[in-house]
């Protein structure tokens, strides 16, 4: 594998590396961390991610290794940018495609102008509740665990900032969007609330994180691309030591 590509270099994972990964569909953020950690063995290093992505979301996941894991909170606090698609006229308990549709609505009277105008309600400083199917912890247990057990929990309101919310395509029931938001924003919740603002319902069908702070998805590795490169460098080092 050529190292002419600027993404590839002689990494120093122990000192600390910041790795930009394109998280695959249906992988958890922890799956990505585990795959990279395993590729680094026998090195025993801390490996962590800065900002969870839902399994059904794709896109930029920042991975830190070694001493750089101490800066995860700093990277995690940075502004995020996403593109996505919502389905108008239906809802699901998880606000996305993890669960089946539980209610449908007539959207024949919803106009494009109404859709564009509704974004104003969700721009600036807004309040929202996390989805019941989320990784938020209450009394030490993840909400999605309680939701899957059918337990009811009291959700706590949170305040987030959305500097930009742009509708990029309307082909009902699908609506494409681009959003810039602060740490802790639940796009699923925003989509659900967006549907309610149109006297309807909506759920998230696709989400990709395209930016975190100044780091771009366009500069990221595919997981297996990076893992194979790490393994090739280990084999190369082994061959040189045996020569």
matplotlib code that plots the C-alpha trace (Angstrom):
import matplotlib.pyplot as plt

x = [0.0, 1.4, 2.2, 2.0, -1.6, -1.2, -3.5, -0.9, 2.2, 4.4, 2.0, 3.1, 0.1, 1.6, 2.5, -1.0, -2.7, -6.0, -7.6, -10.6, -12.8, -15.9, -18.1, -19.9, -23.6, -24.9, -21.5, -21.5, -18.8, -17.4, -17.2, -14.8, -12.7, -12.5, -11.4, -8.6, -7.5, -7.3, -5.2, -2.7, -2.0, 0.3, 0.5, -1.6, -2.9, -5.9, -8.2, -11.3, -13.8, -14.9, -18.6, -20.9, -22.7, -25.8, -25.4, -27.7, -25.7, -22.5, -19.8, -17.0, -15.9, -12.8, -10.6, -7.8, -5.0, -2.4, -1.7, -4.1, -7.1, -6.7, -8.1, -11.2, -13.5, -12.0, -12.7, -16.1, -17.2, -16.7, -19.5, -20.8, -22.3, -24.6, -26.5, -29.6, -33.0, -36.3, -39.5, -42.5, -46.0, -45.0, -43.3, -41.4, -40.7, -36.9, -37.4, -35.4, -35.5, -34.4, -38.1, -41.2, -43.6, -46.2, -48.3, -49.0, -50.3, -51.9, -49.3, -51.3, -51.8, -48.2, -46.6, -42.9, -43.2, -44.4, -41.5, -38.9, -40.6, -40.6, -36.8, -36.9, -38.3, -35.2, -32.5, -30.6, -30.8, -33.4, -34.6, -35.2, -35.6, -33.3, -35.0, -36.1, -33.9, -30.6, -27.3, -28.1, -27.6, -30.2, -29.2, -26.3, -28.3, -28.6, -32.0, -32.2, -31.8, -34.8, -36.8, -36.2, -37.4, -40.6, -39.7, -40.9, -38.4, -38.6, -36.6, -34.6, -34.8, -31.5, -30.6, -28.6, -27.6, -28.3, -26.6, -27.7, -30.6, -31.1, -33.6, -31.8, -34.4, -38.1, -39.6, -42.3, -42.4, -38.6, -36.9, -33.1, -31.4, -28.0, -27.5, -24.8, -25.2, -23.6, -22.4, -25.2, -27.8, -30.0, -30.9, -33.5, -35.3, -35.1, -36.6, -39.4, -40.1, -40.0, -42.7, -44.9, -44.3, -46.0, -48.9, -47.6, -44.9, -41.4, -38.6, -34.9, -34.1, -30.5, -27.8, -24.1, -21.7, -19.7, -17.7, -16.6, -14.8, -12.3, -12.1, -13.8, -15.3, -13.6, -10.2, -11.3, -10.2, -12.4, -12.1, -10.6, -8.4, -6.7, -6.6, -5.0, -2.4, -1.6, -1.2, 1.0, 3.3, 3.6, 4.5, 7.0, 8.6, 8.6, 10.4, 13.0, 13.7, 14.1, 16.4]
y = [0.0, 3.3, 6.0, 8.7, 9.2, 11.8, 9.9, 7.1, 7.6, 5.9, 6.2, 6.4, 5.0, 4.9, 8.6, 9.3, 9.4, 11.0, 8.8, 9.9, 6.9, 6.5, 4.4, 1.7, 1.2, -0.9, -0.9, 0.6, 3.1, 0.6, -2.0, 0.5, 1.0, -2.7, -3.4, -0.9, -1.9, -5.5, -4.6, -2.9, -6.0, -7.0, -3.3, -2.6, 0.9, 3.0, 3.5, 5.6, 7.6, 11.2, 11.3, 8.3, 7.6, 5.5, 2.0, 3.1, 6.3, 6.5, 9.0, 10.7, 9.0, 10.4, 7.7, 8.6, 6.3, 6.4, 9.7, 11.5, 9.8, 12.4, 15.0, 13.0, 15.4, 18.4, 16.8, 15.6, 19.1, 20.5, 21.5, 18.7, 18.7, 16.1, 15.3, 13.1, 12.0, 12.0, 10.3, 12.6, 11.2, 8.4, 7.8, 5.0, 4.5, 4.9, 8.0, 6.0, 2.7, 0.6, 0.0, -0.4, 2.3, 2.7, 5.6, 7.2, 10.6, 12.2, 14.6, 15.5, 19.1, 19.7, 22.2, 22.7, 26.2, 24.9, 22.5, 25.2, 27.6, 24.9, 24.9, 28.3, 26.7, 24.4, 27.0, 28.7, 27.7, 25.0, 22.5, 18.8, 15.5, 12.5, 9.5, 6.7, 4.5, 6.2, 5.7, 8.3, 6.9, 7.2, 5.7, 4.0, 2.2, 3.1, 4.3, 1.9, -1.0, 0.2, 0.9, -2.6, -4.0, -1.9, 0.2, 3.8, 6.5, 10.2, 11.9, 15.0, 18.1, 19.4, 22.6, 22.5, 25.0, 24.6, 27.3, 25.9, 23.7, 23.5, 21.5, 20.2, 18.1, 17.5, 14.4, 13.4, 11.5, 11.9, 15.2, 15.6, 18.0, 19.4, 20.5, 22.1, 21.6, 21.6, 18.6, 16.5, 17.3, 14.3, 14.5, 11.8, 14.0, 17.0, 15.1, 13.8, 17.3, 18.6, 16.2, 17.4, 21.0, 20.1, 18.5, 15.2, 12.8, 12.0, 9.6, 9.5, 7.1, 8.1, 10.1, 10.8, 12.9, 14.9, 17.1, 17.4, 20.6, 21.1, 17.4, 16.3, 13.0, 13.5, 12.9, 9.8, 6.1, 3.2, 0.9, -2.1, 0.2, 1.4, -2.0, -3.6, -0.8, -1.3, -5.0, -4.5, -2.2, -4.8, -7.5, -5.2, -4.5, -8.2, -9.0, -6.4, -7.7, -11.2, -10.2]
z = [0.0, -1.1, 1.6, -1.0, 0.2, 3.0, 5.3, 5.6, 7.6, 10.2, 13.1, 16.7, 18.4, 21.9, 21.9, 20.5, 17.2, 16.1, 13.5, 11.3, 10.6, 8.3, 10.6, 8.6, 8.7, 11.6, 13.3, 16.8, 17.7, 20.1, 17.3, 15.5, 18.6, 19.2, 15.6, 15.7, 19.2, 18.1, 15.1, 17.4, 19.5, 21.1, 22.0, 25.1, 24.4, 25.4, 22.4, 22.5, 20.4, 20.6, 20.1, 19.7, 16.4, 16.5, 14.8, 11.9, 11.3, 9.2, 8.9, 10.8, 14.0, 15.7, 17.3, 19.7, 20.8, 23.6, 25.3, 23.0, 24.7, 27.4, 24.9, 23.9, 25.9, 24.0, 20.6, 21.6, 22.6, 19.1, 16.7, 14.4, 10.9, 9.4, 6.3, 6.5, 5.3, 7.2, 6.4, 6.9, 7.7, 10.1, 13.5, 15.1, 18.9, 18.3, 16.0, 13.4, 11.5, 14.4, 15.3, 13.1, 12.2, 14.9, 13.5, 10.2, 9.1, 6.1, 4.5, 1.4, 2.7, 3.7, 1.3, 0.5, 1.9, 5.2, 5.3, 4.6, 7.1, 9.9, 10.1, 11.8, 14.9, 15.2, 14.5, 17.3, 20.9, 21.3, 23.9, 23.2, 25.0, 24.1, 22.5, 24.8, 22.6, 23.2, 25.0, 27.6, 31.1, 33.9, 37.3, 35.6, 32.9, 29.2, 28.1, 25.2, 27.6, 29.6, 26.4, 25.1, 28.4, 28.1, 31.1, 31.2, 32.3, 32.9, 30.1, 31.0, 28.8, 27.4, 25.7, 22.4, 19.7, 16.0, 14.0, 10.6, 9.5, 5.7, 3.7, 0.6, -1.1, -0.8, -2.5, -0.1, 2.1, 2.0, 3.1, 2.9, 5.2, 6.3, 9.9, 12.0, 15.8, 19.2, 21.2, 22.5, 19.9, 19.0, 15.3, 15.8, 18.4, 16.2, 13.3, 15.5, 16.7, 13.2, 12.2, 15.1, 14.0, 10.7, 12.6, 11.4, 12.4, 11.1, 11.7, 10.6, 7.8, 7.1, 8.9, 8.1, 10.2, 7.7, 10.1, 13.7, 14.6, 11.7, 10.9, 7.7, 6.6, 3.3, 5.0, 6.8, 6.6, 5.9, 8.9, 7.1, 5.0, 8.1, 9.8, 6.7, 6.6, 10.3, 9.8, 6.7, 8.7, 11.4, 8.9, 7.3, 10.7, 11.5, 8.3, 8.9, 12.4, 11.1, 8.2]

ax = plt.figure().add_subplot(projection="3d")
ax.plot(x, y, z, "-o")
ax.set_aspect("equal")
plt.show()
